[in-house]
Amino acid sequence: MSSQEYPDDLGYTSEHEWVRVTDGTARVGITGYAQDALGDVVFVTLPDVGSSVQAGETCGEVESTKSVSDLYAPVSGEVVARNDALDANPELVNTDPYGEGWMFEVRLVDGEAPQLLDAQEYRDQLG
């Protein structure tokens, strides 16, 4: 695996989500490894704007031609945005998982520092 597949400026979870924190807001998606393992993504269920999510809890689903996988919240807080482009174009998760294929954004609970893996720790976990 190349480091290109796991950008160093992101945090990662053992459930294969990535997180980019900017000014107290966390943008969330699934990693290149996850989208590759899933195969062609055909449908994505995302949390609604205004809903609360808890770190480690299920908040949506990613459906592919192979299976349906739960989407876990890597952080706790209020959902402030969702990528509505995925409703019509779920394949963006496959073609650009760290860009146009992002899933949702969460305003972090005040003072919460997300417990995330760095890119090397995530690569090590994958073996």
The 8 nearest C-alpha neighbors of each residue, nearest first, counted from 0:
[[1, 2, 4, 122, 3, 5, 32, 125],
 [0, 2, 3, 4, 5, 122, 6, 31],
 [1, 3, 5, 4, 6, 0, 7, 118],
 [4, 2, 1, 5, 6, 0, 7, 31],
 [3, 5, 2, 1, 31, 6, 0, 32],
 [6, 4, 2, 3, 118, 7, 31, 30],
 [7, 5, 8, 3, 9, 4, 2, 118],
 [6, 8, 118, 9, 5, 117, 2, 10],
 [9, 7, 6, 10, 19, 118, 117, 5],
 [10, 8, 19, 7, 18, 6, 17, 11],
 [9, 11, 18, 117, 115, 116, 17, 19],
 [12, 10, 17, 116, 115, 16, 18, 117],
 [13, 11, 14, 16, 15, 115, 116, 17],
 [12, 14, 15, 11, 121, 16, 124, 116],
 [13, 15, 12, 16, 71, 11, 70, 73],
 [16, 14, 12, 13, 30, 29, 33, 11],
 [17, 15, 29, 12, 28, 30, 11, 14],
 [16, 18, 11, 28, 10, 29, 27, 30],
 [17, 19, 27, 10, 26, 9, 25, 11],
 [18, 20, 26, 9, 25, 10, 21, 27],
 [21, 19, 25, 24, 18, 26, 23, 22],
 [20, 22, 24, 23, 25, 19, 26, 106],
 [23, 21, 24, 20, 25, 106, 107, 19],
 [22, 24, 107, 21, 106, 20, 25, 109],
 [25, 23, 106, 21, 105, 20, 22, 107],
 [24, 26, 20, 105, 104, 19, 18, 27],
 [27, 25, 104, 19, 18, 103, 20, 105],
 [28, 26, 18, 103, 102, 17, 101, 104],
 [29, 27, 101, 102, 17, 16, 30, 96],
 [28, 30, 16, 17, 15, 33, 96, 34],
 [31, 29, 33, 32, 15, 16, 17, 96],
 [30, 32, 34, 33, 35, 4, 96, 29],
 [31, 33, 35, 30, 34, 36, 15, 4],
 [34, 32, 36, 30, 35, 31, 15, 29],
 [33, 35, 37, 31, 36, 93, 32, 38],
 [34, 36, 32, 38, 33, 37, 31, 93],
 [37, 35, 33, 34, 38, 32, 31, 65],
 [38, 36, 34, 35, 63, 33, 65, 39],
 [37, 39, 35, 36, 63, 34, 40, 65],
 [38, 40, 63, 64, 41, 37, 93, 90],
 [39, 41, 63, 90, 62, 89, 42, 38],
 [40, 42, 63, 89, 62, 39, 90, 64],
 [43, 41, 62, 89, 40, 61, 63, 44],
 [42, 44, 61, 60, 62, 45, 89, 85],
 [45, 43, 60, 59, 61, 42, 46, 62],
 [44, 46, 59, 43, 47, 58, 60, 81],
 [45, 47, 58, 59, 48, 50, 44, 78],
 [48, 46, 50, 49, 45, 78, 81, 80],
 [47, 49, 78, 79, 50, 80, 81, 46],
 [48, 50, 78, 77, 79, 47, 51, 80],
 [51, 49, 78, 48, 47, 77, 52, 46],
 [52, 50, 77, 76, 78, 49, 53, 75],
 [51, 53, 75, 76, 72, 77, 50, 54],
 [54, 52, 75, 56, 72, 55, 74, 76],
 [55, 53, 74, 75, 73, 72, 56, 52],
 [54, 56, 72, 71, 73, 53, 57, 74],
 [57, 55, 71, 53, 54, 72, 58, 52],
 [56, 58, 71, 70, 59, 69, 72, 55],
 [59, 57, 71, 46, 70, 72, 56, 52],
 [60, 58, 70, 45, 44, 46, 69, 57],
 [61, 59, 69, 70, 44, 68, 43, 62],
 [60, 62, 43, 68, 67, 42, 69, 44],
 [63, 61, 67, 42, 41, 40, 66, 43],
 [64, 62, 40, 41, 65, 39, 66, 37],
 [63, 65, 39, 66, 38, 40, 41, 62],
 [66, 64, 63, 37, 38, 67, 39, 62],
 [67, 65, 63, 62, 64, 68, 37, 61],
 [66, 68, 62, 61, 63, 60, 69, 65],
 [69, 67, 61, 60, 62, 66, 70, 37],
 [70, 68, 60, 59, 57, 71, 61, 67],
 [69, 71, 59, 60, 57, 58, 68, 61],
 [72, 70, 57, 56, 58, 55, 73, 69],
 [71, 73, 54, 74, 55, 56, 58, 53],
 [74, 72, 54, 55, 71, 12, 16, 75],
 [75, 73, 54, 72, 113, 53, 76, 107],
 [76, 74, 53, 54, 52, 107, 108, 72],
 [75, 77, 107, 108, 106, 52, 51, 105],
 [76, 78, 51, 106, 105, 50, 49, 79],
 [77, 79, 105, 48, 49, 50, 104, 80],
 [78, 80, 48, 105, 104, 77, 49, 106],
 [81, 79, 104, 103, 48, 78, 82, 105],
 [80, 82, 103, 83, 102, 104, 48, 45],
 [81, 83, 102, 84, 103, 85, 101, 80],
 [82, 84, 85, 86, 81, 87, 102, 80],
 [85, 83, 82, 86, 87, 88, 89, 99],
 [84, 86, 89, 88, 83, 87, 82, 43],
 [87, 85, 84, 83, 88, 89, 43, 42],
 [86, 88, 85, 84, 89, 83, 42, 90],
 [87, 89, 85, 90, 86, 84, 91, 41],
 [90, 88, 85, 91, 41, 42, 40, 92],
 [89, 91, 92, 93, 88, 40, 94, 41],
 [92, 90, 100, 94, 93, 89, 95, 88],
 [93, 91, 100, 96, 90, 95, 94, 89],
 [94, 92, 90, 91, 34, 95, 96, 40],
 [93, 95, 91, 92, 96, 90, 100, 99],
 [94, 96, 100, 98, 91, 99, 97, 92],
 [97, 95, 100, 92, 98, 93, 31, 101],
 [98, 96, 95, 101, 100, 28, 99, 30],
 [99, 97, 95, 100, 96, 101, 91, 92],
 [98, 100, 95, 101, 91, 96, 97, 92],
 [99, 101, 92, 96, 91, 95, 98, 97],
 [102, 100, 28, 99, 98, 27, 97, 96],
 [101, 103, 28, 82, 27, 81, 100, 45],
 [104, 102, 81, 27, 80, 82, 26, 101],
 [103, 105, 26, 80, 25, 79, 78, 27],
 [104, 106, 78, 25, 77, 24, 79, 76],
 [107, 105, 24, 77, 76, 23, 79, 78],
 [106, 108, 76, 23, 24, 105, 75, 109],
 [107, 109, 76, 111, 75, 110, 106, 77],
 [110, 108, 111, 107, 23, 106, 76, 112],
 [109, 111, 108, 112, 107, 23, 113, 75],
 [112, 110, 108, 109, 113, 107, 75, 74],
 [111, 113, 110, 114, 107, 74, 109, 108],
 [114, 112, 115, 74, 111, 73, 75, 54],
 [115, 113, 112, 116, 74, 73, 12, 10],
 [116, 114, 10, 11, 12, 113, 117, 73],
 [115, 117, 11, 10, 120, 121, 12, 118],
 [116, 118, 10, 120, 119, 11, 121, 115],
 [117, 119, 121, 7, 120, 5, 122, 116],
 [120, 118, 122, 121, 117, 123, 116, 7],
 [121, 119, 123, 117, 122, 116, 118, 124],
 [120, 122, 124, 118, 119, 123, 116, 117],
 [123, 121, 119, 125, 124, 120, 118, 126],
 [124, 122, 120, 126, 121, 125, 119, 118],
 [123, 125, 121, 126, 122, 120, 13, 119],
 [126, 124, 122, 123, 121, 32, 120, 13],
 [125, 123, 124, 122, 121, 0, 120, 119]]
